[in-house]
Amino acid sequence: MAVVLSLFWEGLAPEQYDAARESVRWEEEVPEGLLLHVAWYEEGALQVTDVWDDQAHFERFFADRLAPALKEVGISGEPESRCLPLHRRFVAPGVSGAA
């Protein structure tokens, strides 16, 4: 079952997010099961919403790729996170691409 993953990471700077993104290269080497990733900053906190095919896909991505990259670029701590079943997904016609 598809899931929505929400992350709230207080104090994680945009430069740190970009360093992790560049290290993991998830836009160039899309993780299996990832359907959507959006990230933004509000009041000094990184906020992320992802949609995954299922929670197991995210957990594999985190263990195999993301956690090692976070350590490599010097990011410690953990975000507040929630993973909930997706009820419905709609993508407007003509929407595609990244960044």
QUITA-V395305 format. One record per residue. N is the residue number from 1. RES is the residue in one small letter. PSI is psi in degrees with one decimal (999 if undefined). NEAR is the number of other C-alpha atoms within 8 Angstrom. Layout:
N/RES/PSI/NEAR, N/RES/PSI/NEAR
//
This chain:
1/m/134.1/6, 2/a/146.9/10, 3/v/155.8/13, 4/v/125.8/13, 5/l/124.9/13, 6/s/130.7/11, 7/l/142.0/12, 8/f/114.5/11, 9/w/95.6/11, 10/e/132.9/8, 11/g/-2.8/7, 12/l/116.9/10, 13/a/152.7/9, 14/p/-36.8/8, 15/e/-35.2/6, 16/q/-43.2/10, 17/y/-46.5/9, 18/d/-37.9/8, 19/a/-42.3/9, 20/a/-43.5/12, 21/r/-43.7/10, 22/e/-36.0/7, 23/s/-44.0/8, 24/v/-33.8/9, 25/r/42.4/9, 26/w/-20.0/8, 27/e/-31.1/7, 28/e/-36.2/5, 29/e/79.8/6, 30/v/127.3/8, 31/p/141.9/7, 32/e/130.1/6, 33/g/-9.7/9, 34/l/127.1/13, 35/l/-32.0/8, 36/l/140.5/8, 37/h/125.9/9, 38/v/142.3/7, 39/a/144.5/8, 40/w/167.5/7, 41/y/138.7/9, 42/e/124.6/7, 43/e/45.5/4, 44/g/14.5/9, 45/a/138.4/12, 46/l/134.1/16, 47/q/135.7/12, 48/v/139.5/12, 49/t/124.0/12, 50/d/153.0/12, 51/v/127.8/13, 52/w/153.9/15, 53/d/-38.3/11, 54/d/167.9/10, 55/q/-32.7/10, 56/a/-37.6/6, 57/h/-44.2/12, 58/f/-44.9/11, 59/e/-39.6/8, 60/r/-44.4/8, 61/f/-45.0/11, 62/f/-49.5/9, 63/a/-42.8/9, 64/d/-32.1/8, 65/r/-48.2/9, 66/l/-49.7/11, 67/a/-46.2/9, 68/p/-36.6/9, 69/a/-39.8/11, 70/l/-44.1/11, 71/k/-43.6/9, 72/e/-38.7/7, 73/v/6.1/10, 74/g/23.3/6, 75/i/125.7/8, 76/s/173.2/6, 77/g/-177.8/4, 78/e/150.3/5, 79/p/163.8/8, 80/e/135.4/7, 81/s/155.0/8, 82/r/141.4/8, 83/c/115.7/9, 84/l/152.4/7, 85/p/137.6/8, 86/l/131.6/10, 87/h/-43.5/4, 88/r/146.6/4, 89/r/134.7/5, 90/f/130.8/4, 91/v/123.2/5, 92/a/142.8/5, 93/p/137.2/4, 94/g/-6.7/4, 95/v/127.0/6, 96/s/175.9/4, 97/g/177.6/4, 98/a/174.2/4, 99/a/999/2
//
